[in-house]
Amino acid sequence: MKELKGFYYHIDDNKIEEYKKLPDEMKLKWLDEIFKFTVMCETEKTKKIREKLRKGEI
């Protein structure tokens, strides 16, 4: 069996439906704010870990 790598999580179906109802502009603004916050708070170590997770290396 292949070893699972990366990061997995579950979101309740109701939360997904709520998110789908938001205007696209609001969704994009939220994503932009989260990205800026993440980059602002990241250290070099956490950046390397995030990149490895994104690539499925860990």
N, C-alpha and C positions, 0 to 999 in steps of 0.2 A: 504494500500500500504506500502511495506517495505521501511524504510528510507535508502537512499543511504549513505554509509560511504566510507572513503578512499579518494583517489585523482584520478581525471580523467582529461585527456587532449586529444587534437586532433592533429594528425600529417598529413600534406598534403600528398596525395598519391605520388606526385612527389618526395618528400623528402624520402619516404620509398623506392621508386625505386632506387634513388641515393645510399642510404645506402646499399641496396642489392647488388649493383655492387662492393662495396669495398671488398678487400681481407679479408678473415677471420682473418688473423693475425692482420690487421689494426683495425678491429672491436674489437678484444680482447684487444689490446693495449689501445684503447680509453676507453673501459670499466674499465680496470685496473687503468688508470690515473684518471678517474672521481671518482672511489671508493676511491683511496688514497687521493685525494683532499677533498672529502666529510668528510672522517674520520679525516683528519688533521684539518679541520675547525670546526668540530662539538663540541658543548658544551654538557654537560650532559643533559641539558634541551632539546636541539634539537635532541639528540640521542633518548631520550624517545619518543618524538613526532614522529620521523621517524619510530620507531618500532611500535607505535600504528597505524600509517597510514598503514604500511606494513601488520599488522594483521587485518586491517579493523575495529579497535576499535573506530576510530574517522573519 
